[in-house]
Amino acid sequence: MNFSKAELVQYRLSRAKEAFKDAEILTVSKSWNAAANRLYYACFYAVSAYLALHDIETTTHAGLKAAFNKELIKSGKIDKSHGLHFNRLFGLRQEADYEDFFNVDEAEISLLLPKIQSLLFEIENLIQ
């Protein structure tokens, strides 16, 4: 299937927005681990959209995280507080998805939700 870079970027931004909406829905049902997962993937898709726009390829989640920190945080394009939030979500998602007896709590998700919404807005503005 052939698609343009612009189509790929828009698709990934759409996926980011969808994952964020999923996280909001999951918070209503108090599914904190699943909400952390969807918040992480909202960031993942938004960052991958930015990287695709700039022809930067990654093959792993750790590679995407490293590219995010290099291209957006260290470059000063995004405030470093967003880097802390993304990196925290990276760890939370790993633990919530793969560790036994690990539970993300409501306070953490409540704190991260508006921060991630702001990060997604900033990345989308950089892309536009």
LINNOR-V354473 format. One record per residue. N is the residue number from 0. RES is the residue in three letters. D_FIRST is the distance of its C-alpha to the first C-alpha in Angstrom with 1 decimal. Layout:
{{N/RES/D_FIRST} {N/RES/D_FIRST}}
//
This chain:
{{0/MET/0.0} {1/ASN/3.8} {2/PHE/6.6} {3/SER/10.2} {4/LYS/12.7} {5/ALA/14.6} {6/GLU/12.0} {7/LEU/11.6} {8/VAL/15.4} {9/GLN/16.1} {10/TYR/14.1} {11/ARG/16.1} {12/LEU/19.2} {13/SER/18.8} {14/ARG/18.5} {15/ALA/21.6} {16/LYS/23.5} {17/GLU/22.8} {18/ALA/24.0} {19/PHE/27.0} {20/LYS/27.9} {21/ASP/27.6} {22/ALA/30.1} {23/GLU/32.4} {24/ILE/32.5} {25/LEU/33.2} {26/THR/36.1} {27/VAL/37.7} {28/SER/37.8} {29/LYS/39.0} {30/SER/36.1} {31/TRP/36.4} {32/ASN/34.5} {33/ALA/31.5} {34/ALA/31.9} {35/ALA/31.9} {36/ASN/28.7} {37/ARG/27.0} {38/LEU/28.6} {39/TYR/27.4} {40/TYR/23.8} {41/ALA/24.3} {42/CYS/25.3} {43/PHE/22.7} {44/TYR/19.8} {45/ALA/21.9} {46/VAL/22.6} {47/SER/19.1} {48/ALA/18.2} {49/TYR/21.1} {50/LEU/20.3} {51/ALA/16.7} {52/LEU/18.4} {53/HIS/20.8} {54/ASP/18.5} {55/ILE/20.3} {56/GLU/18.6} {57/THR/20.3} {58/THR/19.8} {59/THR/22.5} {60/HIS/24.2} {61/ALA/27.2} {62/GLY/25.2} {63/LEU/23.8} {64/LYS/27.4} {65/ALA/28.8} {66/ALA/26.4} {67/PHE/27.3} {68/ASN/31.0} {69/LYS/30.8} {70/GLU/28.6} {71/LEU/29.8} {72/ILE/33.1} {73/LYS/34.9} {74/SER/33.8} {75/GLY/35.5} {76/LYS/32.6} {77/ILE/33.0} {78/ASP/36.4} {79/LYS/37.1} {80/SER/38.0} {81/HIS/34.3} {82/GLY/33.8} {83/LEU/36.5} {84/HIS/34.9} {85/PHE/31.4} {86/ASN/33.1} {87/ARG/35.3} {88/LEU/32.3} {89/PHE/30.7} {90/GLY/33.9} {91/LEU/34.4} {92/ARG/31.0} {93/GLN/31.7} {94/GLU/35.1} {95/ALA/34.4} {96/ASP/31.6} {97/TYR/33.3} {98/GLU/37.0} {99/ASP/39.6} {100/PHE/41.9} {101/PHE/40.1} {102/ASN/39.9} {103/VAL/38.8} {104/ASP/41.4} {105/GLU/41.4} {106/ALA/43.0} {107/GLU/40.2} {108/ILE/37.4} {109/SER/39.6} {110/LEU/39.9} {111/LEU/36.3} {112/LEU/34.8} {113/PRO/36.0} {114/LYS/35.4} {115/ILE/31.7} {116/GLN/31.4} {117/SER/33.0} {118/LEU/30.7} {119/LEU/27.6} {120/PHE/29.2} {121/GLU/30.1} {122/ILE/26.6} {123/GLU/25.1} {124/ASN/28.0} {125/LEU/27.2} {126/ILE/23.6} {127/GLN/24.8}}
//
